[in-house]
Amino acid sequence: MTMHDIKINTERLLLRPLRTADAEDVFEWVGDERVARYMVYTTYSDIEQAREWLAFVEKDTSTYYFGFERVADGKLIGSGDIGVDSSKDCWGFGYNFRYDCWGMGYATEAVKAMIHYACVNFGARKFASSHCEPNLASGNVMKKCGLHFVGYGEFEKLDGSMKMRSMEYEGEITESVF
Ligand SMILES: CC(C)(COP(=O)(O)OP(=O)(O)OC[C@H]1O[C@@H](n2cnc3c(N)ncnc32)[C@H](O)[C@@H]1OP(=O)(O)O)[C@@H](O)C(=O)NCCC(=O)NCCS
């Protein structure tokens, strides 16, 4: 099995590989400025950008990317990734969801599943992530997944269009936590 075949089932979600055929669904959130606001990417203006990103994801073997599919209706409602963060000697992760799916516990459910997978399959223990200071919902996801606030850092969008303070989180997690 390759990293592009991994599937993880949770109570309400199927975490599965992303593919270029997902571009239309993905564009629903990467093209939404309410979702993109605190992400490193800038709001996509064209579905072609989503196709290009998905083509990159399919080739990138340095990180595990997942589409989050809602089991109830088979709809792709978000995506995330987890991988080794060599600069911090730990595992890092990220996530984003379609706006109309916020506030239902999906992010916590998906991130816990990614962390659990990394613990069980790769012996991952140390995790770190961060969010833009005003993005408190994201901090709450990190706390609910066993990380704690360790200090402030700096966030910058990939295109340099926004810089602001970030809140950094870390945690030592064992598979038995979830
Ligand atoms: C951040 C994001 C992923 C959260 O997803 P979600 O599915 O709504 O998160 P959850 O429902 O699992 O909520 C986690 C916790 O945050 C809390 N929360 C939700 N929205 C909140 C808000 N606006 N302010 C503060 N807390 C909030 C929830 O109440 C929950 O805690 P609780 O269970 O104690 O009530 C989602 O808002 C999103 O996709 N945002 C845009 C992309 C993004 O910012 N990604 C993270 C970049 S670091």
The ligand as an ORCA input file, in Angstrom:
! r2SCAN-3c Opt
* xyz 0 1
  C     -10.695     26.067     12.026
  C     -11.713     25.061     11.487
  C     -10.963     23.947     10.784
  C     -12.506     24.493     12.659
  O     -13.326     23.465     12.143
  P     -14.631     22.969     12.918
  O     -15.032     21.683     12.289
  O     -15.613     24.059     12.968
  O     -14.033     22.706     14.365
  P     -14.761     21.888     15.520
  O     -16.239     21.892     15.267
  O     -14.066     20.576     15.676
  O     -14.524     22.830     16.761
  C     -13.428     22.726     17.624
  C     -13.685     23.601     18.826
  O     -13.575     24.971     18.439
  C     -14.713     25.675     18.891
  N     -15.036     26.734     17.944
  C     -15.661     26.605     16.753
  N     -15.758     27.817     16.165
  C     -15.196     28.702     17.014
  C     -14.953     30.107     16.966
  N     -15.342     30.835     15.916
  N     -14.309     30.694     18.015
  C     -13.898     29.961     19.066
  N     -14.089     28.632     19.162
  C     -14.717     28.011     18.145
  C     -15.800     24.651     18.943
  O     -16.817     25.071     19.820
  C     -15.082     23.416     19.413
  O     -14.947     23.381     20.793
  P     -16.086     22.672     21.725
  O     -16.235     21.278     21.193
  O     -15.489     22.765     23.063
  O     -17.334     23.450     21.534
  C     -12.698     25.704     10.480
  O     -13.255     26.827     11.085
  C     -12.043     26.112      9.174
  O     -11.994     25.345      8.218
  N     -11.520     27.375      9.132
  C     -10.881     27.889      7.920
  C      -9.555     27.221      7.661
  C      -8.610     27.351      8.825
  O      -8.528     28.393      9.441
  N      -7.885     26.249      9.118
  C      -6.927     26.222     10.197
  C      -5.704     26.984      9.859
  S      -4.519     26.977     11.227
*
